[in-house]
Amino acid sequence: MYLTPFQERMLKGEFGWVYAKALEIIVKVGEALGSDRLVEISHAHVSGVSYSNIGEPGLDFLRDFYREMPRFRVYTTINPGCVDYGMLSQVIDNKYLGKQALIDEALVGMGAKPVFTCIPYYHRPPLPGEHLAWGESSAVIFANSYFGAMTNREGGPLALASALTGFTYYHGLHELENRVARVLIKISPLIYNKPLSLAGLWIGENVRKVPMLEIKEKPLYEIKALLAAMAASGSHALAVLDGITPKGTYKTSIEETITLEFSDVEKYIGETPGTSETVLGYVGCPHTHPEELVILRRLLEKYREPKRGRLLVTMPPEIASTYSSIVRLLLSRKVDIALGTCPVVSVLRKKYDLMLTNSGKAFFYMRKIHGLKVGIASLKEIVESIYT
Ligand SMILES: C[C@@](O)(CCOP(=O)(O)O)CC(=O)O
């Protein structure tokens, strides 16, 4: 691999072993993939920061780096941790508070912004063509597809190495030649009556090449859920969104056209709550966007308190403070609000029979992680099934 004189010096350890090790990881992975140079990045998003996911080995790894007091060389954000930073949730168990604090101290000490979110683009929307090194599959696919930024789907250690060095290997989705849509997917009108994450689950499972999606105008939160579901059930990191993905950040060479019918996606609707079951409604995977908060406020205004189960809403701490009046209204309706975390990366305090969510990604993970039955429903259906 070609390295600039500066990169050579970093690799030789001139700036300390942490930077040398971080660059070595990037160079080794890049060489294994056939990359011949590095590229500067403007934003690293580090996933793999939740104690309940990375445990003691992950904590030790981060603390070893932190002991040398390095600083991230680029703007860096971090994924959710395993605790509710608002300390109000009765659904999320804060049993690893102390361990998570050690992880957070290391990351923030190295210079990460303590955003604790899987929607880092809320804090810094990337520009078209900008090179990034992001972990977190839902954020990666959103960056590439919605903003036209360029990032591969990195694991936590690789994104951390890029935060430290400011570089990633030039390969994959950093190159325009690899951003070619080959399968055109049309979504039939009936699907639009349901959450678009249903379509995402199908595409993730059934389409291997980069898809181009013809979607009717849809709010950002529906696109976020659609893309996240695709990335969870498949290995997608880019979907060209016709009329949305910025021109010049992709090419098209359509080989096949698929029309997605309601009957294709129906099976992902999953379970509907039986009368005796305990239900956890869940909104916020990926983290709740202000657009969804406004809808939740409208839906919840007329109710006083849940009739069955609980509605959990997860969001970044900063959205909660910026939209505090909506959060207060939700809290007054006994919504359980957890900040900077989500059930994918944390422990639940008690067992529920069924989760009702608008998220295809949660549908994919909750059964595996928490052994819950899961059903997919719209925001309105979720609120009504908990509050009426
Ligand atoms: C499922 C996933 O959202 C879990 C995030 O956990 P972590 O930040 O990698 O611990 C990871 C991903 O989708 O990339």
Ligand as a Chemical Component Dictionary entry (heavy atoms), coordinates in Angstrom:
data_LIG
# 
_chem_comp.id                   LIG 
_chem_comp.type                 NON-POLYMER 
_chem_comp.pdbx_formal_charge   0 
_chem_comp.three_letter_code    LIG 
# 
loop_
_chem_comp_atom.comp_id 
_chem_comp_atom.atom_id 
_chem_comp_atom.alt_atom_id 
_chem_comp_atom.type_symbol 
_chem_comp_atom.charge 
_chem_comp_atom.model_Cartn_x 
_chem_comp_atom.model_Cartn_y 
_chem_comp_atom.model_Cartn_z 
_chem_comp_atom.pdbx_ordinal 
LIG C1 C1 C 0 -26.995 -4.077 15.900 1  
LIG C2 C2 C 0 -26.138 -2.882 16.167 2  
LIG O1 O1 O 0 -26.892 -1.695 15.984 3  
LIG C3 C3 C 0 -25.734 -2.951 17.621 4  
LIG C4 C4 C 0 -24.950 -1.775 17.977 5  
LIG O2 O2 O 0 -24.163 -2.213 18.910 6  
LIG P1 P1 P 0 -22.680 -1.760 19.086 7  
LIG O3 O3 O 0 -22.679 -0.268 19.042 8  
LIG O4 O4 O 0 -21.914 -2.377 17.953 9  
LIG O5 O5 O 0 -22.414 -2.356 20.418 10 
LIG C5 C5 C 0 -24.890 -2.875 15.324 11 
LIG C6 C6 C 0 -25.112 -2.553 13.875 12 
LIG O6 O6 O 0 -26.223 -2.601 13.335 13 
LIG O7 O7 O 0 -24.112 -2.201 13.251 14 
# 
loop_
_chem_comp_bond.comp_id 
_chem_comp_bond.atom_id_1 
_chem_comp_bond.atom_id_2 
_chem_comp_bond.value_order 
_chem_comp_bond.pdbx_ordinal 
LIG C1 C2 SING 1  
LIG C2 O1 SING 2  
LIG C2 C3 SING 3  
LIG C2 C5 SING 4  
LIG C3 C4 SING 5  
LIG C4 O2 SING 6  
LIG O2 P1 SING 7  
LIG P1 O3 DOUB 8  
LIG P1 O4 SING 9  
LIG P1 O5 SING 10 
LIG C5 C6 SING 11 
LIG C6 O6 DOUB 12 
LIG C6 O7 SING 13 
# 
